């Protein structure tokens, strides 16, 4: 058994909406062989709570407008760290980058086939790592500069 055409259409539309809002590491899994309750999962992440919410809102608006699909359930919105949109046929997980690493949903579904996504969504793979490295460099002290705890008069 594989994901239904309608599910694949919903996944592709949601993935494009997430990519348009600069989501990181967008990936979709066909879970239809292992779960009876849904066909596919879409995973996406963002570096902060505000962006998580923006991605979720964009996905919800786009699926309603382009596919006439409304979520059956929406969970986790208050904290903005991990929001789940359940459309019945698909489930969308948008996570803060820290939650994405901690819960590692990819590890749970690694045996399931991935679904093809629009080029913009595919291009987001590895963006979380790039973002983390760029921001780590921005806060790394310069060699020879006094550290934050030093008065500079040592």
C-alpha distance (Angstrom), angle and dihedral (degrees) to the residues before:
residue distance angle dihedral
X1 . . .
X2 3.80 . .
X3 3.77 134.7 .
X4 3.79 114.9 -72.7
X5 3.82 119.5 -107.9
X6 3.81 90.2 -112.7
X7 3.82 90.6 54.7
X8 3.79 91.7 50.2
X9 3.79 90.0 49.4
X10 3.82 90.9 51.3
X11 3.81 91.4 47.7
X12 3.81 93.2 50.5
X13 3.81 92.2 48.0
X14 3.81 92.2 47.8
X15 3.82 91.9 46.3
X16 3.79 91.7 52.5
X17 3.81 91.2 49.0
X18 3.82 89.8 50.8
X19 3.80 91.6 48.4
X20 3.80 90.3 49.9
X21 3.82 88.0 58.1
X22 3.83 91.6 49.0
X23 3.79 98.4 -105.8
X24 3.80 116.0 174.1
X25 3.79 129.9 -127.3
X26 3.80 98.9 2.7
X27 3.79 112.3 -169.5
X28 3.81 134.9 160.4
X29 3.78 129.4 -153.9
X30 3.78 129.5 -159.2
X31 3.81 100.8 -134.1
X32 3.81 96.0 167.0
X33 3.82 93.1 110.8
X34 3.80 94.0 54.3
X35 3.81 103.4 32.1
X36 3.77 127.4 50.6
X37 3.80 94.1 -167.0
X38 3.82 100.1 64.3
X39 3.81 142.0 10.5
X40 3.79 103.3 -139.8
X41 3.79 146.5 10.6
X42 3.79 124.8 -145.3
X43 3.81 117.0 -159.8
X44 3.79 124.9 -166.5
X45 3.78 135.0 157.3
X46 3.78 142.3 -162.0
X47 3.80 134.6 -163.0
X48 3.83 96.2 -120.0
X49 3.81 142.1 28.7
X50 3.80 94.9 -111.7
X51 3.79 92.2 55.8
X52 3.81 91.3 46.8
X53 3.80 88.5 57.4
X54 3.81 92.6 45.6
X55 3.81 91.1 52.0
X56 3.80 92.0 48.5
X57 3.80 91.9 49.0
X58 3.81 91.5 48.8
X59 3.80 92.5 49.7
X60 3.79 92.2 48.3
X61 3.83 93.7 47.1
X62 3.81 94.0 45.5
X63 3.80 94.9 47.7
X64 3.81 90.2 49.4
X65 3.80 93.7 47.0
X66 3.81 100.2 40.1
X67 3.82 102.9 28.1
X68 3.83 103.4 22.4
X69 3.81 87.4 -124.9
X70 3.79 124.0 147.0
X71 3.80 123.6 -172.5
X72 3.77 117.0 -106.0
X73 3.80 88.5 -150.8
X74 3.81 137.4 9.5
X75 3.80 119.1 -165.5
X76 3.79 137.4 177.5
X77 3.78 98.1 25.1
X78 3.80 95.9 129.2
X79 3.80 95.0 64.7
X80 3.79 96.5 34.6
X81 3.80 91.4 -147.9
X82 3.81 98.7 105.0
X83 3.78 121.6 6.1
X84 3.78 121.1 -173.9
X85 3.80 122.2 -160.3
X86 3.79 113.0 -167.3
X87 3.80 114.1 -162.2
X88 3.79 94.9 169.2
X89 3.81 94.2 -120.6
X90 3.80 92.4 48.8
X91 3.79 137.1 19.8
X92 3.80 120.5 -148.8
X93 3.81 120.4 -155.6
X94 3.81 117.4 -167.5
X95 3.78 110.7 -177.4
X96 3.77 138.3 -178.2
X97 3.81 106.2 -110.0
X98 3.83 91.5 -110.4
X99 3.81 92.3 54.4
X100 3.78 90.1 46.1
X101 3.80 90.7 57.7
X102 3.81 94.7 41.1
X103 3.82 98.0 48.5
X104 3.83 95.3 34.1
X105 3.80 96.5 -163.1
X106 3.80 89.2 178.5
X107 3.78 88.2 67.7
X108 3.82 90.6 56.2
X109 3.80 94.3 50.2
X110 3.83 100.5 33.0
X111 3.82 91.6 114.8
X112 3.81 91.8 57.3
X113 3.79 119.1 88.2
X114 3.78 117.5 -104.3
X115 3.78 119.9 -123.9
X116 3.80 122.9 -127.7
X117 3.79 113.1 -105.1
X118 3.81 134.6 -166.8
X119 3.81 114.3 -77.8
X120 3.83 92.3 -108.2
X121 3.80 90.4 56.8
X122 3.81 93.7 44.9
X123 3.82 88.9 52.0
X124 3.82 90.4 62.3
X125 3.82 93.0 71.3
X126 3.79 109.7 118.2
X127 3.81 94.0 12.9
X128 3.80 92.7 117.5
X129 3.81 90.6 57.5
X130 3.82 91.6 46.5
X131 3.81 90.6 49.4
X132 3.82 92.9 48.7
X133 3.81 92.4 48.1
X134 3.80 93.0 47.8
X135 3.78 92.1 50.1
X136 3.81 92.6 44.5
X137 3.81 89.1 55.4
X138 3.80 90.3 49.5
X139 3.81 91.7 58.8
X140 3.81 98.1 36.9
X141 3.82 109.9 112.3
X142 3.77 116.6 -114.4
X143 3.81 114.5 -111.1
X144 3.79 110.5 -96.6
X145 3.80 94.0 15.8
X146 3.80 116.6 121.9
X147 3.78 113.6 -101.7
X148 3.80 122.1 -119.0
X149 3.81 92.0 -97.7
X150 3.78 94.8 51.0
X151 3.77 124.5 90.4
X152 3.78 90.2 -148.8
X153 3.83 89.5 -120.6
X154 3.78 96.4 94.1
